[in-house]
Amino acid sequence: MDVPLWLALIIVGALGIKLIRPPWWLVAVILLGGYLLADSVLAPAIDTAINK
């Protein structure tokens, strides 16, 4: 069964928010930080570290 990545992320995210119940500001900071980090000069180094 092939599940699109966006659907898997939504399901895992919804379960994580429902079960762990982090504050909404923390969720927003993590999402915004990940978005900004993906467009930074550190992105190639992170990509290399992840794909090893």
Secondary structure as GFF3:
##gff-version 3
##sequence-region A 1 52
A	DSSP	alpha_helix	5	20	.	.	.	ID=ss1
A	DSSP	alpha_helix	24	38	.	.	.	ID=ss2
A	DSSP	alpha_helix	43	50	.	.	.	ID=ss3
###
